[in-house]
Amino acid sequence: MARILVISDIHYSETKSHDVYDNEKINSKLPKKLSENIYDILLAAIENEKEPIDLFIFCGDYVIGSDTKTNKKKSNKDFKAFLQRMEDSDLIFRNIKKEDRKKRIIIVPGNHDIDRDSNNIYELFKTSFKDYCTPFSKNSNFNYAPTYIYDDLKLIIDCEETEDTSATTNEKIGKALEIIDNSSMLDTDKNMVKDLLEKDKVLDLPSISADTKKGFKARSEQIQNNIQYSDYLKILVTHHPLVSGFEKGITIKGYNTTIGGYDFMRSAMSYGYNLFIHGHYHQRSYVELNDCADEVSQKVIQLGIPQVAPEDKNGGIAIIDTSNEYKNDMPYTIIFKYLSCISNKFCQVNTPTNNKTISSSSNNAMKILIDKEISMLIDEGKIIKDGDRDRVEAASYDCAMGYFYKRSKKRNCNWDELQEIPLKPIGNSVANICIKPKESVLIYTYEKFNIPHNMIMHASPISSLARKGLRVEISNFVDPGFKGPFCFPVINESKEKIYISAREAILSIEIIMLSEYCEKGWEERHEDKLREREEKGE
């Protein structure tokens, strides 16, 4: 059984007064005022842990990406010195021989750790950390590296890189496009990303490459054929999450999905992986997914590790405990802690269940619904009314254009004051809207929704609207308690007339189950709108 400490997103810069990522916040200035840097505090906190640590996992972004290669080398040198101090500490590795301690440190790269100006973007990372367990190791101590098997812990850890296409310079674009074409993404999403790539606007485009899939499959099949590993816990570690839908607030990126990530996760699940650990978002998250591909549902946890920031209760580390004491339907417990530079200790924080620990058997975990579950909602017709099973994707649903809209000649208008207009066919064509240049139109989905208080929907416009020349204004999250069709304005920024047909895909939604029922939903804040819709029979 194992006690695993997981750390991510240190964002250290040797040249910036040893501050962490956001040096404007008071919590990042504290270390300097106390004449300590982040590594001194982190090391002291780990040494202060009452229970020994069996394994360390680092999920990437050890440096500040905007630093020069020279400065990154200096920062990597400091991070490596910190790792060496960990190895030398008998307070940390109390039960492990010194010569074996390097094997207990796993490091995956992040998008800040690559060298964008090099033909080999991982060269600096490989050179700095070749002695540790990384996605690039061919370690003779591990038969299946970069899948690392710890027999004494009954544990299998696979670590993969997701940044191969992050440096999208011109020569990289062709490779990125090839990965996109070979993925099972929605065609609309593929086209959106391609458009961005061809304009050379995307700088961080996470992906799972064909080589990664091939290597993982070969290793996993060999391991699966060995009965010795049948009851080992399997964990997969990346820097970027393998499903989308968690980005919010200041962490929204231009593109929030790891290309090929969902397929890769499903493949890993088929080989028995049920814990997926990532960093990147700087926020802690605990999301429970259910694999409904088979009749027997397999619970899977995706664990987001927050940024390391002293005195920030939203930041910190995670500890995974696989002891038998907590064993239930999944053999581990997850605990979030934040880093205190006052006491040089980790202080436990509340978890999504509001308990001291999170058990993987908790019914209060968040999760994103997948295809089979969305189809069930459509069949029931209570939460999604007038839905179409053919529009269900792997973990999302494509909403269609309805038969009503509102039109305005002004960019700024009160849509509630305008009348709905029915779509009408033009000649022999299907019913559609004609939107003139610079004209603004409020469009509605064909589907109607009745979102319960323990659910939220993450919405994003279909990229084909943007390719037509339409600017979309939309709120990304649809609140619990919302009732009726979704609507949002589009503005024709082109010089030509644009047509949108009835039942054409206009909006993609992800359906997220919340950790518990919220007390105040959409209807409490919009009683007048709800009353108006009920009077109309909606």
C-alpha positions in Angstrom: 0.0 0.0 0.0 1.2 3.5 -0.8 1.1 7.1 0.3 1.7 9.3 -2.7 2.3 13.1 -2.7 1.4 14.9 -5.9 2.7 18.4 -6.7 2.1 20.6 -9.8 2.7 24.0 -11.3 5.5 25.4 -9.2 6.3 28.1 -11.8 9.6 28.9 -10.3 12.0 31.5 -11.7 15.6 31.7 -10.4 15.8 35.2 -11.8 12.6 36.7 -10.2 13.4 36.9 -6.5 12.4 33.3 -6.0 8.7 34.2 -6.2 6.1 31.9 -7.5 3.8 32.3 -10.5 1.8 35.4 -9.6 4.2 37.7 -7.8 1.6 40.4 -7.3 -0.3 38.4 -4.7 0.6 38.8 -1.1 0.9 35.0 -0.6 3.7 34.9 -3.1 5.6 37.7 -1.5 5.6 36.1 1.9 8.4 33.6 1.2 10.8 36.5 0.2 9.8 38.5 3.3 10.6 35.5 5.4 13.9 35.1 3.6 12.9 31.7 2.3 12.2 30.5 -1.2 9.4 28.2 -2.3 11.7 25.1 -2.2 12.8 25.7 1.4 9.2 25.9 2.5 8.1 22.9 0.3 10.9 20.7 1.6 10.2 21.6 5.2 6.5 20.9 4.8 7.2 17.5 3.3 9.6 16.7 6.1 6.9 17.7 8.7 4.5 15.1 7.3 3.7 12.6 10.1 3.3 9.7 7.7 6.2 8.7 5.4 5.8 9.3 1.7 6.3 6.3 -0.6 6.2 8.1 -4.0 6.3 11.6 -5.4 4.6 12.7 -8.6 5.2 16.1 -10.2 2.7 17.1 -12.9 4.7 19.8 -14.8 5.3 23.5 -15.1 8.3 23.8 -12.9 9.5 27.0 -14.5 8.1 30.2 -15.9 7.6 29.7 -19.7 8.4 33.3 -20.6 11.9 33.0 -19.2 14.8 32.6 -21.7 16.5 29.2 -22.2 19.4 30.3 -20.0 17.1 31.3 -17.2 15.1 28.1 -17.5 18.3 26.2 -17.2 19.0 28.0 -13.9 15.5 27.3 -12.7 15.7 23.7 -13.7 19.0 23.5 -11.8 17.3 24.8 -8.6 14.4 22.3 -9.0 16.9 19.5 -9.5 18.7 20.6 -6.3 15.4 20.5 -4.5 14.9 16.9 -5.7 18.4 16.0 -4.5 17.6 17.5 -1.1 14.4 15.3 -1.0 16.5 12.2 -1.9 19.0 13.0 0.9 16.3 13.5 3.5 15.7 10.5 5.8 12.7 12.4 7.2 11.0 12.0 3.9 12.2 8.6 2.6 12.2 6.9 5.9 11.6 3.4 4.6 13.5 3.5 1.3 17.2 2.9 0.7 19.0 6.0 -0.6 20.1 4.3 -3.8 16.5 3.5 -4.6 15.0 7.0 -4.0 15.4 8.4 -7.5 13.0 5.6 -8.7 10.3 7.0 -6.4 10.2 10.4 -8.1 8.1 10.8 -11.3 8.3 13.9 -13.4 6.1 14.8 -16.4 6.8 18.0 -18.4 4.3 20.9 -18.7 3.8 23.4 -21.4 6.0 25.9 -19.6 8.9 23.4 -19.4 9.4 23.0 -23.2 11.9 25.0 -25.3 9.9 26.5 -28.1 12.9 27.7 -30.0 14.5 24.3 -30.3 13.9 21.6 -32.9 13.6 19.3 -30.0 11.3 21.0 -27.6 12.0 18.5 -24.8 15.8 18.6 -25.0 16.2 20.9 -22.0 13.8 18.8 -19.9 15.4 15.5 -20.9 18.9 16.8 -20.1 17.8 18.2 -16.7 15.8 15.3 -15.4 17.1 12.2 -17.2 18.0 10.5 -13.8 14.4 10.4 -12.7 11.2 8.6 -13.9 9.9 10.6 -16.9 7.9 9.9 -20.1 11.2 9.6 -21.9 13.0 7.2 -19.6 14.3 3.8 -20.8 15.1 2.8 -17.3 16.6 -0.6 -16.9 15.1 -0.8 -13.4 11.6 -0.8 -15.0 10.8 -3.3 -17.7 8.0 -1.2 -19.2 9.2 2.4 -18.7 7.7 4.9 -19.0 5.1 2.7 -17.3 6.6 2.2 -13.8 5.7 -0.8 -11.7 6.2 -0.8 -7.9 5.7 -4.3 -6.7 6.0 -3.5 -3.0 3.3 -0.8 -3.4 1.1 -2.9 -5.7 1.1 0.1 -8.0 1.5 0.9 -11.7 2.1 4.5 -12.8 2.1 5.5 -16.5 3.3 9.0 -17.3 2.8 10.6 -20.7 3.7 14.0 -22.3 1.0 16.1 -23.9 3.0 19.1 -25.2 4.4 17.7 -28.5 2.3 20.1 -30.5 2.4 23.0 -28.0 5.1 24.8 -29.9 3.0 25.5 -33.0 5.6 27.2 -35.1 5.1 26.9 -38.9 7.0 23.7 -39.2 4.9 22.1 -36.4 1.5 23.0 -37.8 1.5 20.1 -40.3 2.1 17.6 -37.6 -0.6 19.1 -35.4 -3.1 19.0 -38.3 -2.3 15.3 -38.8 -3.0 14.5 -35.2 -6.3 16.4 -35.4 -7.4 14.5 -38.5 -6.6 11.2 -36.9 -8.6 12.0 -33.7 -12.3 11.3 -33.1 -13.1 14.9 -32.3 -16.2 16.5 -33.6 -15.8 17.7 -37.2 -16.8 21.1 -36.0 -14.1 21.1 -33.3 -11.5 19.8 -35.8 -12.3 22.7 -38.2 -12.1 25.2 -35.4 -8.7 24.1 -34.3 -7.5 23.9 -37.9 -8.6 27.4 -38.5 -6.7 28.6 -35.5 -3.6 26.7 -36.5 -3.5 27.8 -40.0 -3.6 31.4 -38.8 -0.7 30.5 -36.4 -2.6 31.8 -33.4 -2.4 28.8 -31.1 0.7 28.6 -28.9 -0.4 25.8 -26.5 -2.2 23.0 -28.1 -2.1 19.8 -25.9 -2.4 16.5 -27.7 -1.9 12.7 -27.4 0.3 11.7 -30.4 0.0 8.5 -32.4 3.4 7.4 -31.1 2.2 7.9 -27.5 -0.9 5.7 -28.2 1.1 3.0 -29.9 3.7 2.8 -27.1 1.1 2.8 -24.4 -1.0 0.1 -26.0 2.1 -2.2 -26.5 3.2 -1.8 -22.9 -0.3 -2.2 -21.5 -1.0 -5.4 -23.4 2.2 -7.0 -22.1 1.3 -6.0 -18.5 -2.2 -7.2 -18.9 -1.0 -10.6 -19.9 0.9 -11.0 -16.6 -1.5 -12.2 -13.9 0.9 -10.9 -11.2 -0.4 -7.4 -11.9 -4.1 -8.2 -11.9 -4.8 -6.5 -8.6 -2.4 -3.6 -8.9 -3.8 0.0 -8.7 -3.2 1.8 -12.0 -2.6 5.5 -12.3 -2.0 7.6 -15.4 -0.3 11.0 -15.1 -0.2 13.9 -17.6 0.2 17.6 -17.3 -3.0 18.5 -19.3 -6.3 16.9 -18.4 -7.6 14.3 -20.8 -11.2 15.7 -20.9 -12.4 19.3 -21.1 -14.9 21.3 -19.2 -13.0 22.4 -16.1 -11.6 25.8 -17.2 -13.2 28.8 -15.7 -12.3 32.3 -14.5 -8.8 33.5 -15.2 -7.7 30.0 -16.3 -9.7 29.9 -19.5 -7.4 29.2 -22.4 -8.0 29.6 -26.1 -8.6 25.9 -26.5 -9.6 23.7 -23.6 -9.4 20.1 -24.9 -6.5 17.8 -25.2 -6.7 16.5 -28.7 -7.1 12.7 -28.6 -7.2 12.9 -24.9 -10.7 11.5 -24.3 -10.0 8.5 -26.7 -6.7 7.9 -24.9 -8.4 7.9 -21.5 -11.1 5.5 -22.7 -8.3 3.2 -24.0 -6.5 3.4 -20.6 -9.7 2.6 -18.8 -10.0 -0.6 -20.8 -6.6 -1.6 -19.5 -7.7 -1.0 -15.9 -6.6 2.6 -15.2 -9.1 4.3 -13.0 -7.2 7.3 -11.6 -6.1 10.1 -14.0 -3.9 12.9 -12.4 -3.2 16.2 -14.1 -2.1 19.8 -13.4 -2.2 22.8 -15.7 -5.4 24.5 -14.4 -3.9 25.8 -11.1 -7.1 24.7 -9.4 -7.9 21.5 -7.4 -10.6 19.4 -8.9 -12.1 16.0 -8.3 -14.3 14.7 -11.0 -16.0 11.3 -11.1 -16.7 9.8 -14.5 -18.7 6.6 -15.2 -17.7 4.4 -18.0 -21.0 3.2 -19.4 -19.6 1.5 -22.4 -20.2 -1.9 -20.7 -23.2 -3.0 -18.8 -21.1 -2.8 -15.6 -20.2 0.8 -14.9 -16.6 1.5 -14.0 -15.9 4.4 -11.7 -13.0 6.6 -12.8 -11.6 9.7 -11.0 -9.9 12.6 -12.8 -7.9 14.5 -10.2 -6.7 18.1 -10.8 -3.7 19.2 -8.7 -3.6 22.9 -7.9 -0.8 25.4 -8.2 1.8 25.5 -5.4 1.3 28.9 -3.8 2.1 29.5 -0.1 -0.8 30.6 2.1 -3.3 30.1 -0.7 -6.1 27.7 0.4 -7.1 27.3 -3.2 -3.6 26.0 -4.1 -1.4 23.3 -2.7 -0.9 19.6 -3.1 -2.8 16.3 -3.0 -2.1 13.2 -1.0 -3.3 9.8 -2.3 -3.6 7.1 0.3 -4.0 3.5 -0.9 -4.1 1.8 2.5 -6.6 -1.0 3.2 -8.1 1.2 6.0 -10.0 3.2 3.4 -10.7 0.4 0.9 -14.2 0.4 -0.6 -15.2 0.3 -4.3 -11.9 2.0 -5.1 -8.8 1.5 -3.0 -7.7 5.0 -2.3 -8.6 8.2 -0.4 -7.6 11.7 -1.7 -6.7 14.6 0.6 -6.0 18.2 -0.5 -3.6 20.4 1.5 -2.3 23.9 1.2 1.2 25.0 1.8 1.9 27.2 4.9 5.1 29.2 4.9 4.3 30.4 8.5 4.4 26.9 10.0 6.3 25.2 7.2 3.6 22.5 7.1 0.8 21.3 4.9 -2.6 22.3 6.3 -5.6 20.3 5.3 -8.4 22.1 3.4 -12.0 21.3 2.8 -12.7 19.1 -0.1 -15.7 19.0 -2.5 -17.5 16.8 0.0 -16.8 19.3 2.8 -15.2 16.4 4.7 -11.6 16.1 5.8 -11.0 13.5 3.1 -12.5 12.5 -0.2 -13.3 8.9 -0.7 -13.6 7.7 -4.2 -16.9 6.1 -3.3 -18.4 9.4 -2.5 -21.7 10.2 -4.3 -20.9 13.9 -4.0 -18.1 14.0 -6.6 -18.5 16.1 -9.8 -18.7 14.3 -13.1 -19.2 14.9 -16.8 -21.9 12.9 -18.4 -20.9 10.7 -21.3 -22.8 9.4 -24.4 -24.9 6.7 -22.8 -26.0 8.9 -19.9 -26.9 11.8 -22.3 -28.9 9.5 -24.4 -30.9 8.4 -21.3 -31.7 12.0 -20.6 -33.0 12.4 -24.1 -35.1 9.3 -23.8 -36.6 10.4 -20.5 -37.4 13.9 -22.0 -37.4 15.6 -18.6 -34.1 17.4 -18.5 -33.6 17.6 -22.3 -36.8 17.9 -24.3 -37.0 17.3 -28.1 -33.5 16.0 -28.1 -32.0 13.8 -30.9 -29.8 10.8 -30.1 -28.0 11.3 -33.4 -26.6 14.6 -32.0 -25.0 12.8 -29.0 -21.2 12.9 -29.0 -18.7 11.1 -26.7 -19.2 13.5 -23.8 -21.3 16.3 -25.2 -24.5 17.1 -27.1 -25.0 19.3 -30.2 -28.1 21.5 -30.0 -30.0 22.4 -33.1 -31.4 25.8 -34.3 -35.1 26.2 -33.5 -37.9 27.7 -35.5 -38.0 31.1 -33.9 -35.6 34.0 -33.6 -35.4 37.8 -32.8 -33.9 40.4 -35.1 -32.4 43.8 -34.2 -30.8 46.5 -36.3 -29.0 47.8 -33.2 -26.0 46.1 -31.6 -27.1 47.1 -28.2 -30.7 46.3 -27.6 -33.1 44.8 -25.0 -34.0 41.5 -26.5 -37.0 41.1 -24.1 -38.7 44.0 -25.8 -38.5 42.4 -29.3 -41.0 39.9 -30.7 -40.1 36.4 -31.8 -40.2 35.8 -35.5 -40.9 32.3 -37.0 -38.4 30.9 -39.5 -39.8 30.6 -43.0 -38.6 28.7 -46.0 -37.3 30.6 -48.9 -38.4 29.0 -52.1 -37.8 25.2 -51.9 -35.1 25.6 -49.2 -35.6 24.6 -45.6 -36.7 27.2 -43.1 -33.8 29.6 -42.4 -32.7 33.0 -41.1 -31.1 35.5 -43.5 -28.8 37.7 -41.5 -27.6 40.8 -43.2 -24.1 42.4 -42.8 -23.8 44.1 -39.4 -27.2 42.8 -38.3 -27.7 41.2 -34.9 -30.0 38.2 -34.4 -31.0 36.3 -31.2 -31.2 32.6 -32.0 -32.9 29.8 -30.0 -32.1 26.1 -29.7 -34.8 23.6 -30.9 -34.3 21.7 -27.6 -35.7 22.9 -24.3 -34.1 22.3 -21.0 -35.1 21.8 -17.4 -31.8 21.8 -15.5 -32.0 20.4 -11.9 -30.2 22.0 -9.0 -27.4 19.5 -9.0 -26.4 20.0 -12.7 -24.7 22.7 -14.8 -24.1 22.9 -18.5 -21.0 24.2 -20.2 -21.9 25.7 -23.6 -19.8 26.6 -26.6 -20.9 27.7 -30.1 -20.3 25.4 -33.0 -17.3 26.7 -34.8 -19.0 26.7 -38.2 -20.8 29.9 -37.1 -17.5 31.7 -36.8 -16.4 30.4 -40.1 -19.5 31.9 -41.7 -18.5 35.3 -40.3 -20.8 35.4 -37.3 -19.6 36.8 -34.0 -21.2 34.9 -31.1 -21.9 36.3 -27.7 -22.6 33.6 -25.2 -22.3 32.8 -21.5 -20.3 29.6 -21.2 -22.2 28.2 -18.2 -25.9 27.6 -17.9 -27.0 27.7 -14.3 -28.9 25.0 -12.3 -32.6 25.6 -12.4 -32.7 27.1 -15.9 -35.8 26.2 -17.9 -36.6 26.7 -21.6 -34.5 26.8 -24.8 -31.0 28.3 -24.8 -30.6 31.5 -26.7 -27.7 33.8 -27.7 -27.1 36.7 -30.1 -25.0 36.4 -33.2 -23.7 39.4 -35.2 -22.9 39.2 -39.0 -19.4 40.7 -39.2 -19.0 39.7 -42.9 -19.9 41.7 -46.0 -22.3 39.0 -47.2 -25.7 37.7 -46.2 -25.5 34.6 -43.9 -28.1 31.9 -43.6 -28.8 29.6 -40.7 -31.2 26.8 -41.3 -33.7 25.3 -38.8 -32.3 22.1 -37.1 -28.7 23.1 -38.0 -26.2 22.5 -35.2 -25.5 25.8 -33.4 -24.4 24.9 -29.9 -22.3 22.2 -28.1 -23.0 21.5 -24.5 -21.2 19.4 -21.8 -23.5 18.3 -18.9 -21.8 18.4 -15.5 -23.2 16.8 -12.4 -22.4 19.0 -9.4 -21.0 17.8 -6.0 -24.4 18.5 -4.4 -27.6 20.4 -4.8 -27.2 24.2 -4.8 -29.6 26.3 -2.8 -30.1 29.2 -5.3 -30.6 28.5 -8.9 -31.6 30.3 -12.1 -35.3 30.4 -11.4 -34.8 32.2 -8.0 -33.0 35.0 -9.8 -35.3 35.2 -12.9 -38.8 34.7 -11.5 -40.2 37.2 -14.0 -38.7 35.4 -17.1 -39.8 32.0 -15.7 -43.4 33.2 -15.2 -43.4 34.7 -18.8 -42.2 31.4 -20.3 -44.8 29.4 -18.3 -47.5 31.7 -19.6 -46.4 30.9 -23.1 -46.5 27.2 -22.4 -42.7 26.7 -22.6 
